[in-house]
Structures are given as C-alpha cells and as structure tokens.
C-alpha cells in the first residue's frame, strides 16, 4: 500500500521487492493474499516497474485458480488449499433448515485485478484527461508474443494490439473521435502509418494506425 499510495521512495520500492514480499505463498503457514487485495499488489508491482514479475504473479495466482477449475474469479483463494472442500460448508435458510453452500463468492468482481493490470501495462492504455479526452499508450508486453484488447470509453473504444517481431514491436491502434493519444515505446518509433518518426513517442488522434518500433 505504501507503493500504491505513492509514499514509498524508489529505493524503498526496490527494497520491498528484494525482500520477496510480492512472491506467491509457498507454504500453508504463510498469510493468504486475497484476489481482491492482489489487485493492489499487481498495481504496486507495475508502479515499481516490475511488470514482468506482475505477469508471473498473475500466472501463478489467478492462473492457478483457472487450472483448479475456476470459470470466474473467487472472492478468496489460496493455491495450497484442498480443492475439494475449501469452499463447502453448511448454511441455514430463513426457516433454520441446513443447506449446502459456499462461504465465499465464486464470481467476485473485486477479484478481477489482472484485467486492469494487463490493460494498463501490457496494452499500456491509461487515461490522462477526463473521459479519455487524452490518454497514453505505452505497451510493455514482457515475454508475451502478442497482446490485444479494447478499452471502452464514452467516446468509443480504444483498441490496441501489440506484437513482438524480430525487427521490434508492431502496434495497431484505433482511436475514437474526440480523443488524443501519446504512444510511447521502450525503443524508438520508426514509422507511423508509413511516415517516418523520430524518437520514442508519437502523438496521434482519431483514426487507425500501424506503428513500427525498432
């Protein structure tokens, strides 16, 4: 939370990461981080610049949840729990009749942290002005060969697809009317819709673009 709220210095951020506090649990005696709170963990990792580590964390936590049979994200989860009985308990209805039930939500909207993390860091889309009047697009695909998605706004969808090729990153971006974006890549941007570009960023507006990075 110190990183998420902005009170931790860069040195403190790195010290926290070096301590290993962002690693998933490896023993059943360790405290459980809920999928809900995991959203703040992922955000903190992104803020601290450990984007690939955030993806690895999502794979070993939410990914394991899916491997364990989840079709939606649970309110509470630990990969070390017994998968056959960790949800099951008895509950009573209004007539005091015992019925089988679950003690956590098995479809918990607050546990969807990877959605935000992947959108803001791997697609790189973040609002910089009210209602997405302006935004930044700074994809960091990590070890992914490609990533694709759309961000709904009141002005229309912002669509981004990033691919890793031998020559560098290739972006296909669609921007709705009334929105301006600044696209930034880790390396230089060579070309925007066939026109040469110099530097690591490019300003774009309404339309569809193909952007080549080196």
Secondary structure as GFF3:
##gff-version 3
##sequence-region A 1 214
A	DSSP	alpha_helix	2	5	.	.	.	ID=ss1
A	DSSP	alpha_helix	10	18	.	.	.	ID=ss2
A	DSSP	alpha_helix	35	47	.	.	.	ID=ss3
A	DSSP	alpha_helix	51	67	.	.	.	ID=ss4
A	DSSP	beta_strand	88	92	.	.	.	ID=ss5
A	DSSP	beta_strand	98	102	.	.	.	ID=ss6
A	DSSP	three_ten_helix	109	111	.	.	.	ID=ss7
A	DSSP	alpha_helix	113	117	.	.	.	ID=ss8
A	DSSP	pi_helix	118	122	.	.	.	ID=ss9
A	DSSP	beta_strand	125	127	.	.	.	ID=ss10
A	DSSP	three_ten_helix	130	132	.	.	.	ID=ss11
A	DSSP	beta_strand	134	137	.	.	.	ID=ss12
A	DSSP	beta_strand	146	153	.	.	.	ID=ss13
A	DSSP	beta_strand	156	165	.	.	.	ID=ss14
A	DSSP	beta_strand	168	175	.	.	.	ID=ss15
A	DSSP	beta_strand	180	184	.	.	.	ID=ss16
A	DSSP	beta_strand	189	192	.	.	.	ID=ss17
A	DSSP	beta_strand	195	196	.	.	.	ID=ss18
A	DSSP	beta_strand	201	204	.	.	.	ID=ss19
A	DSSP	beta_strand	207	213	.	.	.	ID=ss20
###
